[in-house]
């Protein structure tokens, strides 16, 4: 990661300016309502000879949702490649990881499955900042198998992220931070990235960062900064028809997709139940 004094000063100045936010925003951020849940090791993880992965759905459901259950992911080749990238290049080698690709490829769910698994390991803490289109930032933390999450407007989050990282990710413990939904050119997204980079720089030995985005490429790349930050990219491509057909051979996966899509499993009805959903 970058140790250049000028770059550190730039990041420090940006963070100091952001600290000068209205007291109202700071108070609202500090009063955020957190939910907490202990993840069950018996319900999540790999299944079917590592061809499926069970992901606790509370990592994706709205803050107010109390619905229990799992999302079943099919471990296609790209899923396994992304896990290796996160493990070998980000966690072990300390690279700044960028995961790119079109929507619907499973980038987010794959990253979340890895973070769920790593967050249940002793000695690791994982944090995810999910950046939504309409200016909402969702905070998720998994530490020793306990999931905590909250959400707030982007302006409030900008005031609170440095404080959150100082208090929730102190020195001395391996920590992986994920920024999900990043879009270049969005001011709030830029600040989240800057704050996380600054935090990583302060303890390179134990801190790791990965960014997941639906951009096809990173605009305005700097070869010098990429080298300093040890940037590595991974592109995730769309599913093939063969992968869809293979995934649907597993009943658990098919039923999970049907649940998300609100499909009726009654073959005699052959109809789709009312409601909305999406396939990961």
C-alpha positions in Angstrom: 0.0 0.0 0.0 1.0 3.6 -0.6 3.5 5.2 1.9 4.1 8.4 -0.2 4.0 11.4 2.2 2.2 13.7 -0.2 -0.5 11.1 -0.8 -0.9 10.6 3.0 -1.2 14.3 3.5 -3.9 14.5 0.8 -5.9 11.8 2.4 -5.5 13.3 5.9 -6.6 16.7 4.7 -9.6 15.3 3.0 -10.6 13.4 6.1 -10.0 16.5 8.3 -12.3 18.6 6.1 -15.0 16.0 6.2 -14.7 15.9 10.0 -16.0 19.5 10.0 -19.6 18.4 9.4 -22.7 19.9 11.2 -23.2 18.6 14.7 -26.7 17.5 13.6 -25.3 15.0 11.2 -22.8 13.7 13.7 -25.5 13.3 16.4 -27.8 11.4 13.9 -24.9 9.1 13.0 -24.1 8.3 16.6 -27.8 7.5 17.3 -28.0 5.0 14.5 -30.0 1.9 15.4 -28.1 -1.4 15.1 -29.5 -4.9 14.8 -27.5 -7.9 15.9 -27.7 -11.6 15.1 -25.5 -14.6 15.8 -24.9 -16.5 12.6 -25.4 -20.3 12.8 -22.4 -22.3 11.7 -24.6 -25.3 11.2 -26.8 -23.5 8.6 -24.2 -21.7 6.4 -21.2 -22.6 4.4 -20.4 -25.0 1.6 -22.6 -28.0 0.7 -22.9 -30.7 -2.0 -19.2 -31.3 -2.3 -18.5 -27.5 -2.5 -20.9 -27.0 -5.4 -23.4 -24.9 -3.3 -22.9 -22.3 -0.7 -25.5 -21.4 1.9 -25.4 -17.7 2.8 -27.4 -16.3 5.7 -30.1 -14.1 4.1 -29.9 -11.5 6.9 -26.8 -10.2 5.3 -29.1 -9.0 2.4 -32.5 -8.5 3.9 -33.6 -5.0 5.0 -32.7 -3.8 8.4 -36.3 -4.1 9.7 -36.7 -7.7 8.3 -36.9 -10.5 10.8 -37.2 -13.3 8.2 -34.8 -16.1 8.8 -33.3 -18.5 6.2 -30.5 -18.8 3.7 -29.7 -17.9 0.1 -28.3 -20.8 -1.8 -25.5 -19.9 -4.2 -24.2 -22.1 -7.0 -20.4 -22.3 -6.9 -19.6 -21.9 -10.6 -16.0 -21.5 -11.7 -16.2 -17.8 -11.4 -17.4 -18.1 -7.8 -14.4 -20.2 -6.9 -12.0 -17.9 -8.8 -13.3 -14.9 -6.9 -12.9 -16.7 -3.6 -9.2 -17.5 -4.5 -8.7 -13.8 -5.5 -10.1 -12.6 -2.1 -8.1 -15.2 -0.2 -4.8 -15.2 -2.0 -4.4 -11.7 -3.5 -6.4 -9.5 -1.0 -6.1 -11.2 2.4 -2.7 -12.9 2.0 -0.8 -10.7 -0.4 -2.3 -7.4 0.8 -3.4 -6.2 -2.6 -6.1 -3.6 -3.0 -8.7 -5.7 -4.8 -11.2 -4.4 -7.4 -13.9 -6.8 -8.6 -15.7 -5.5 -11.7 -18.4 -6.8 -14.0 -22.0 -6.3 -15.2 -25.0 -6.6 -12.8 -26.4 -10.0 -12.2 -23.1 -11.9 -12.3 -23.1 -12.7 -8.5 -20.1 -10.4 -7.6 -21.8 -9.1 -4.5 -23.2 -12.4 -3.2 -19.8 -14.1 -3.8 -18.0 -11.4 -1.9 -20.5 -11.6 0.9 -20.2 -15.4 1.1 -16.5 -15.1 1.5 -16.8 -12.4 4.1 -19.4 -14.4 6.0 -17.0 -17.3 6.1 -14.0 -15.3 7.1 -16.0 -13.4 9.7 -16.8 -16.6 11.5 -13.1 -17.5 11.8 -11.3 -16.8 15.0 -8.9 -13.9 14.6 -10.8 -12.2 11.7 -13.2 -9.3 11.6 -15.1 -8.3 8.4 -16.9 -5.0 7.6 -18.9 -4.1 4.6 -20.1 -0.7 3.4 -22.9 -1.2 0.9 -23.5 1.9 -1.2 -27.0 2.2 -2.5 -28.1 4.2 -5.6 -30.5 6.5 -3.6 -27.9 7.8 -1.2 -28.2 5.2 1.6 -25.1 3.5 3.1 -25.6 0.2 4.9 -23.0 -0.9 7.5 -22.4 -4.6 8.2 -19.9 -6.1 10.5 -19.2 -9.8 11.3 -16.9 -10.5 14.2 -16.6 -14.0 15.8 -19.8 -15.1 14.0 -22.0 -12.1 15.2 -23.6 -9.9 12.5 -24.3 -6.3 13.3 -25.8 -3.8 10.9 -27.4 -0.4 10.5 -28.0 2.1 7.7 -28.0 5.9 7.3 -28.0 8.6 4.7 -24.7 9.0 2.8 -24.1 12.5 4.3 -24.4 11.1 7.8 -22.2 8.1 7.0 -19.5 10.4 5.6 -19.3 12.1 9.0 -19.2 8.8 10.9 -17.1 6.3 8.9 -13.7 7.4 10.3 -15.0 7.2 13.8 -16.6 3.8 13.1 -13.4 2.4 11.8 -11.4 3.7 14.7 -13.8 2.2 17.2 -15.1 -1.0 15.5 -11.8 -2.0 13.8 -9.1 -1.1 16.2 -5.5 -2.1 15.8 -4.1 -5.6 16.3 -6.7 -7.8 14.6 -7.0 -9.0 11.0 -9.7 -7.0 9.3 -11.2 -7.2 5.8 -13.3 -4.2 4.6 -15.5 -4.4 1.5 -17.0 -1.5 -0.4 -19.9 -2.8 -2.4 -21.7 -0.8 -5.1 -19.0 1.8 -5.7 -19.5 4.2 -8.6 -16.8 6.5 -9.8 -17.8 10.1 -9.8 -20.2 9.9 -6.9 -18.9 12.2 -4.2 -20.1 10.1 -1.3 -18.6 7.0 -2.8 -15.3 8.7 -3.2 -15.2 9.7 0.4 -16.0 6.2 1.6 -13.1 4.9 -0.5 -10.7 7.6 0.7 -11.6 7.0 4.3 -11.1 3.2 4.0 -7.7 3.7 2.2 -6.5 6.0 4.9 -7.5 3.5 7.5 -5.7 0.7 5.7 -2.5 2.8 5.4 -2.3 3.2 9.2 -1.8 -0.6 9.8 -0.8 -2.3 6.6 0.0 -5.6 8.3 -3.6 -6.4 9.4 -5.9 -4.4 7.2 -7.3 -5.4 3.8 -9.7 -3.7 1.4 -11.7 -4.9 -1.6 -14.1 -2.8 -3.8 -16.9 -4.4 -5.8 -18.5 -2.4 -8.7 -20.7 -2.9 -11.7 -18.4 -0.6 -13.7 -16.8 -2.3 -16.7 -13.5 -0.6 -15.9 -11.9 1.9 -13.6 -11.7 5.3 -15.3 -8.7 7.7 -14.9 -6.3 5.0 -13.7 -3.0 6.1 -12.3 -0.2 3.6 -13.0 1.9 5.1 -10.2 -0.8 5.0 -7.6 -1.9 1.6 -8.7 1.6 0.3 -8.2 1.9 2.0 -4.8 -1.5 0.6 -3.6 -0.7 -2.9 -5.1 -4.0 -2.7 -7.1 -5.2 -5.9 -8.7 -8.4 -6.4 -10.7 -10.7 -9.3 -11.3 -13.4 -9.3 -14.0 -16.6 -11.3 -13.4 -18.5 -12.4 -16.5 -22.1 -13.2 -17.1 -23.5 -16.7 -16.5 -23.6 -19.2 -19.4 -26.7 -21.3 -20.2 -24.7 -24.4 -19.3 -24.0 -22.9 -15.8 -27.7 -22.1 -15.3 -28.8 -25.6 -16.3 -26.1 -27.2 -14.1 -27.1 -25.0 -11.1 -30.8 -25.9 -11.4 -29.9 -29.6 -11.1 -29.6 -28.9 -7.3 -33.0 -28.9 -5.6 -31.8 -26.6 -2.8 -30.6 -24.0 -5.4 -33.8 -24.2 -7.4 -36.0 -23.8 -4.4 -33.9 -20.8 -3.2 -34.3 -19.1 -6.6 -38.0 -19.9 -6.6 -38.4 -18.3 -3.1 -36.6 -15.1 -4.2 -38.6 -14.9 -7.4 -41.9 -15.8 -5.6 -42.5 -18.7 -8.0 -45.0 -21.3 -7.2 -43.5 -24.8 -6.7 -46.8 -26.4 -7.4 -46.3 -27.9 -10.9 -50.1 -28.3 -11.4 -50.6 -24.6 -11.0 -47.7 -23.8 -13.2 -48.1 -20.1 -12.2 -46.0 -17.4 -10.6 -47.1 -16.1 -7.3 -47.5 -12.3 -6.9 -44.5 -10.4 -5.7 -41.1 -9.3 -6.8 -37.7 -10.8 -6.5 -34.4 -11.2 -8.2 -32.0 -14.0 -8.9 -28.5 -13.4 -7.5 
